[in-house]
Amino acid sequence: MATILEALTLALDLHLAGRFGEAQELYTRILDAEPEQPDALHYLGVLAGQIGRGEFGLTLIDKALALRPEAADIHANRANLLRGLDRLDEAELGYRRALALRPDFSEAWTDRAFARHGRGDAAAVDAAAGLLERALRIEPALEPAREKLVDLLHARGRLRLESGQVTPALADLIRAAALDPRDVDIAFLLGNALFAAGLRADSVIAFRNALALVPDFLSAALNLGIALAATNRAEAALAPLRHAVRIDPAHPAPRDTLSLALRALGRGEEADALAQPPPAPSQPTAAPKPPSARRPRRPR
């Protein structure tokens, strides 16, 4: 006959595998045998929240907390249930209790950041980003924290750049690129921010990175050519500009920029040739963003 611990381990394995019905049945059988088993109460409460029964889940987790009031993970998961019920003030208190008990609880810092961002007020992004940075200092490989921080910094960096706040945009995009060097849009925006800040040589590197990630990224090729020309590498600028023309021969910006570059080098005949009617228009090439795989998270 299986012990309580063996049954609980099996129930948690089923839970993590998404086999909620089987896990729920096994947690219930454990509680039939031992009504005050705190782990079964805790995990069954988490499961209840996952299937849309948050209020019932709170009842179970409150029983678990009465038995283990110093358990930081139970406080954190209670806060998660409250967040799911849109009771954000109570959730914040729960995360604070969990972190007071265990300051190095990286997942609680992350969940608190999600809750803070969910408020949607003017300071939400700044506060959430700070909490996520705290989580990553504790556990640099924590994927949910990294992904969320990249998303926040990317969006904030774009908005700041578009509104002319170049220096703060640059800080956001440098950090986002360090966290996710394979995000082509971040690499491209970083190039634009560096160029706007007068760091033209550094912008060349960023545009090259974007183009390496997506070779047919028209704007990256065009901006690389412009950045090279701005760093007195007019001859080197021709290659990415010609590449931009090949990506979309009907687009006027690459053709006009290449023509100007050729004339600056005294190659007027080649520039004149670009004035000939281009081939039939093609569809503009968008810069796809590689999808990021998300990992399932353990209930806590």
C-alpha positions as CSV (number, residue, x, y, z in Angstrom):
1,M,0.0,0.0,0.0
2,A,1.4,3.4,-1.0
3,T,2.4,5.8,1.8
4,I,1.0,9.4,2.0
5,L,4.3,10.7,0.7
6,E,4.3,8.3,-2.3
7,A,0.7,9.2,-3.1
8,L,1.5,12.9,-2.9
9,T,4.5,12.5,-5.2
10,L,2.4,10.7,-7.7
11,A,-0.4,13.3,-7.4
12,L,2.1,16.1,-8.0
13,D,3.5,14.3,-11.0
14,L,0.0,14.0,-12.5
15,H,-0.7,17.7,-11.7
16,L,2.5,18.8,-13.4
17,A,1.7,16.7,-16.4
18,G,-1.7,18.5,-16.8
19,R,-3.7,15.4,-15.8
20,F,-5.8,17.5,-13.5
21,G,-8.7,15.1,-13.0
22,E,-6.4,12.3,-11.9
23,A,-4.4,14.6,-9.7
24,Q,-7.5,16.0,-8.1
25,E,-8.8,12.5,-7.3
26,L,-5.6,11.5,-5.7
27,Y,-5.2,14.7,-3.6
28,T,-8.8,14.1,-2.4
29,R,-8.1,10.5,-1.4
30,I,-5.0,11.7,0.5
31,L,-7.2,14.2,2.4
32,D,-9.8,11.5,3.0
33,A,-7.1,9.5,4.8
34,E,-5.4,12.5,6.4
35,P,-7.6,15.6,6.4
36,E,-4.9,18.0,7.6
37,Q,-2.2,17.0,5.2
38,P,-0.8,20.5,4.4
39,D,0.8,19.6,1.0
40,A,-2.3,18.0,-0.3
41,L,-4.4,21.0,0.8
42,H,-1.9,23.4,-0.8
43,Y,-1.6,21.6,-4.1
44,L,-5.3,20.9,-4.4
45,G,-5.9,24.6,-3.8
46,V,-3.5,25.5,-6.6
47,L,-5.2,23.0,-8.9
48,A,-8.6,24.5,-8.0
49,G,-7.4,27.9,-9.1
50,Q,-6.1,26.4,-12.4
51,I,-9.5,25.0,-13.2
52,G,-11.4,28.2,-12.4
53,R,-12.4,27.5,-8.8
54,G,-10.3,30.2,-7.2
55,E,-12.5,30.8,-4.2
56,F,-12.5,27.1,-3.3
57,G,-8.8,27.1,-3.8
58,L,-8.4,29.9,-1.3
59,T,-10.3,27.9,1.3
60,L,-8.0,24.9,0.9
61,I,-4.8,27.1,0.9
62,D,-6.0,28.9,4.0
63,K,-6.3,25.5,5.8
64,A,-2.7,24.7,4.6
65,L,-1.5,28.0,5.9
66,A,-3.1,27.5,9.3
67,L,-0.9,24.3,9.5
68,R,2.2,25.9,8.0
69,P,2.1,29.7,8.5
70,E,5.8,30.1,7.8
71,A,5.7,28.4,4.4
72,A,6.7,31.1,1.9
73,D,5.5,29.0,-1.1
74,I,2.0,28.6,0.3
75,H,1.8,32.4,0.8
76,A,3.0,33.0,-2.7
77,N,0.5,30.6,-4.3
78,R,-2.3,32.1,-2.2
79,A,-1.3,35.5,-3.7
80,N,-1.4,33.9,-7.1
81,L,-5.0,32.8,-6.5
82,L,-5.9,36.3,-5.3
83,R,-4.3,37.8,-8.5
84,G,-6.4,35.4,-10.6
85,L,-9.5,36.7,-8.8
86,D,-8.4,40.3,-9.5
87,R,-7.9,41.0,-5.8
88,L,-4.6,42.8,-6.4
89,D,-4.2,44.6,-3.1
90,E,-4.6,41.3,-1.2
91,A,-2.3,39.6,-3.6
92,E,0.4,42.2,-3.1
93,L,0.2,41.6,0.7
94,G,0.6,37.9,0.1
95,Y,3.7,38.3,-2.0
96,R,5.2,40.6,0.6
97,R,4.6,38.0,3.3
98,A,6.2,35.3,1.1
99,L,9.2,37.4,0.4
100,A,9.6,38.5,4.0
101,L,9.8,34.8,4.9
102,R,12.1,34.0,2.0
103,P,13.8,37.0,0.4
104,D,15.6,34.9,-2.3
105,F,12.3,33.5,-3.6
106,S,12.8,34.4,-7.2
107,E,9.5,33.1,-8.5
108,A,7.6,35.1,-5.9
109,W,9.4,38.3,-7.1
110,T,8.4,37.3,-10.7
111,D,4.8,36.7,-9.8
112,R,4.7,39.9,-7.8
113,A,6.0,41.7,-11.0
114,F,3.2,40.2,-13.1
115,A,0.6,41.4,-10.5
116,R,2.1,44.8,-10.4
117,H,2.1,45.1,-14.2
118,G,-1.5,44.0,-14.3
119,R,-2.6,47.1,-12.5
120,G,-1.9,49.1,-15.7
121,D,-1.1,52.4,-13.9
122,A,1.6,54.8,-15.0
123,A,4.2,53.4,-12.8
124,A,3.4,49.7,-13.4
125,V,6.1,49.1,-16.0
126,D,8.9,50.7,-14.0
127,A,7.9,48.8,-10.8
128,A,7.4,45.5,-12.6
129,A,10.8,45.8,-14.4
130,G,12.5,46.5,-11.1
131,L,10.9,43.4,-9.5
132,L,11.9,41.2,-12.4
133,E,15.5,42.4,-12.3
134,R,15.5,41.4,-8.6
135,A,14.3,37.9,-9.6
136,L,17.0,37.6,-12.2
137,R,19.7,38.6,-9.8
138,I,18.7,35.7,-7.6
139,E,18.1,33.2,-10.5
140,P,19.5,34.4,-13.8
141,A,18.1,31.4,-15.7
142,L,14.5,32.0,-14.5
143,E,12.7,32.0,-17.9
144,P,9.4,33.5,-17.0
145,A,11.2,36.5,-15.4
146,R,13.5,36.9,-18.4
147,E,10.7,36.7,-21.0
148,K,8.5,39.2,-19.2
149,L,11.4,41.6,-18.6
150,V,12.4,41.4,-22.3
151,D,8.8,42.2,-23.3
152,L,8.6,45.2,-20.9
153,L,11.9,46.7,-21.9
154,H,11.2,46.1,-25.6
155,A,7.9,47.9,-25.4
156,R,9.1,50.7,-23.2
157,G,12.3,51.2,-25.3
158,R,10.2,51.5,-28.4
159,L,7.8,54.1,-26.9
160,R,10.7,56.1,-25.5
161,L,12.5,56.1,-28.8
162,E,9.4,57.2,-30.7
163,S,8.9,60.0,-28.2
164,G,12.5,61.3,-28.5
165,Q,13.7,59.9,-25.1
166,V,16.8,58.5,-26.7
167,T,19.0,57.9,-23.6
168,P,16.4,56.0,-21.6
169,A,15.4,54.1,-24.7
170,L,19.0,53.1,-25.2
171,A,19.3,51.8,-21.7
172,D,16.1,49.7,-22.1
173,L,17.1,48.3,-25.5
174,I,20.7,47.5,-24.5
175,R,19.4,45.5,-21.5
176,A,16.7,43.8,-23.7
177,A,19.3,42.8,-26.3
178,A,21.6,41.3,-23.6
179,L,18.7,39.2,-22.3
180,D,17.5,38.1,-25.8
181,P,20.2,38.6,-28.4
182,R,18.2,36.7,-31.0
183,D,15.2,39.1,-31.1
184,V,15.5,40.8,-34.4
185,D,13.2,43.7,-33.6
186,I,15.2,44.6,-30.5
187,A,18.4,44.5,-32.4
188,F,17.0,46.8,-35.1
189,L,15.5,49.2,-32.5
190,L,18.8,49.2,-30.7
191,G,20.6,50.2,-33.9
192,N,18.1,53.1,-34.4
193,A,18.6,54.3,-30.8
194,L,22.4,54.1,-31.1
195,F,22.3,56.1,-34.3
196,A,20.0,58.7,-32.8
197,A,22.4,59.0,-29.8
198,G,25.3,59.7,-32.2
199,L,26.9,56.3,-31.6
200,R,27.1,55.6,-35.3
201,A,29.8,52.9,-35.2
202,D,27.9,51.0,-32.5
203,S,24.7,51.3,-34.6
204,V,26.5,49.5,-37.4
205,I,27.1,46.5,-35.2
206,A,23.4,46.4,-34.1
207,F,22.1,46.7,-37.7
208,R,24.5,43.9,-38.8
209,N,23.1,41.7,-35.9
210,A,19.5,42.3,-37.1
211,L,20.4,41.5,-40.7
212,A,22.2,38.4,-39.6
213,L,19.1,37.2,-37.8
214,V,16.8,38.0,-40.7
215,P,18.8,38.4,-44.0
216,D,15.8,39.9,-46.0
217,F,15.1,42.6,-43.4
218,L,14.8,45.6,-45.7
219,S,14.9,48.3,-43.1
220,A,18.0,46.8,-41.4
221,A,19.9,46.6,-44.7
222,L,18.9,50.2,-45.6
223,N,19.8,51.5,-42.1
224,L,23.1,49.6,-42.1
225,G,24.1,51.3,-45.4
226,I,23.1,54.7,-44.0
227,A,25.1,54.1,-40.8
228,L,28.2,53.0,-42.7
229,A,28.0,56.1,-44.8
230,A,27.7,58.2,-41.7
231,T,30.9,56.6,-40.3
232,N,32.8,57.6,-43.5
233,R,32.7,54.1,-45.0
234,A,30.9,55.1,-48.2
235,E,32.3,52.2,-50.2
236,A,31.3,49.7,-47.6
237,A,27.8,51.2,-47.5
238,L,27.1,50.1,-51.1
239,A,26.8,46.4,-50.3
240,P,24.0,46.6,-47.8
241,L,22.2,49.3,-49.9
242,R,22.4,47.0,-53.0
243,H,21.1,44.2,-50.8
244,A,18.2,46.4,-49.8
245,V,17.4,47.1,-53.5
246,R,17.5,43.4,-54.2
247,I,15.1,42.7,-51.3
248,D,12.5,45.0,-52.9
249,P,13.5,46.5,-56.2
250,A,10.3,48.6,-56.3
251,H,10.8,50.3,-52.9
252,P,12.1,53.9,-53.5
253,A,14.0,54.4,-50.3
254,P,16.8,51.9,-51.0
255,R,17.2,53.0,-54.6
256,D,17.3,56.7,-53.8
257,T,19.8,56.1,-50.9
258,L,22.0,53.9,-53.1
259,S,21.9,56.5,-55.9
260,L,23.0,59.2,-53.5
261,A,25.8,57.0,-52.2
262,L,27.1,56.3,-55.7
263,R,27.0,60.0,-56.7
264,A,29.0,60.8,-53.5
265,L,31.7,58.4,-54.7
266,G,31.6,60.0,-58.2
267,R,29.9,57.0,-59.8
268,G,27.2,59.0,-61.6
269,E,26.6,56.5,-64.4
270,E,25.7,53.7,-61.9
271,A,23.4,56.2,-60.1
272,D,21.8,57.1,-63.4
273,A,21.1,53.4,-64.1
274,L,19.1,53.2,-60.9
275,A,16.7,55.8,-62.4
276,Q,15.5,53.2,-64.9
277,P,12.0,51.8,-64.1
278,P,12.3,49.1,-61.5
279,P,10.8,45.6,-62.0
280,A,7.2,44.9,-61.2
281,P,6.4,45.8,-57.6
282,S,6.7,43.1,-55.0
283,Q,5.2,42.8,-51.6
284,P,7.2,44.5,-48.8
285,T,9.2,42.1,-46.7
286,A,8.3,42.2,-43.0
287,A,10.7,41.4,-40.3
288,P,9.4,38.3,-38.5
289,K,10.1,38.0,-34.8
290,P,11.3,34.4,-34.0
291,P,8.7,32.8,-31.6
292,S,9.9,32.2,-28.1
293,A,9.1,28.8,-26.6
294,R,7.6,29.1,-23.1
295,R,8.0,26.4,-20.5
296,P,5.3,25.2,-18.2
297,R,5.7,26.3,-14.7
298,R,5.4,24.1,-11.6
299,P,2.6,24.9,-9.1
300,R,4.0,26.2,-5.9
